[in-house]
Amino acid sequence: MESVLWMDYEECRQQVEAGTLANCIYLDEFRMVGKALEKQSGGQETGRKKGE
C-alpha cells in the first residue's frame, strides 16, 4: 500500500463509478462495503437518515 485517503463514502463512490479515483476495488465489492456501512450507521453514512 502506497498511501491512504480518507473520504466520505458517497463522494468516493461517485468517483469510483466515474473512474476519476484510482483504486483497486471492484465496484460490486465497493457497493457491499456501502451496504455494510448503511447497516452499521442506520442509513446515515451519507449524512442523511433513511427516508430523507
Summary of the structure (lengths in Angstrom):
residues: 52
radius of gyration: 11.8
end to end distance: 36.8
largest distance: 38.4
contacts: 90
relative contact order: 0.16
helix: 48%
strand: 0%
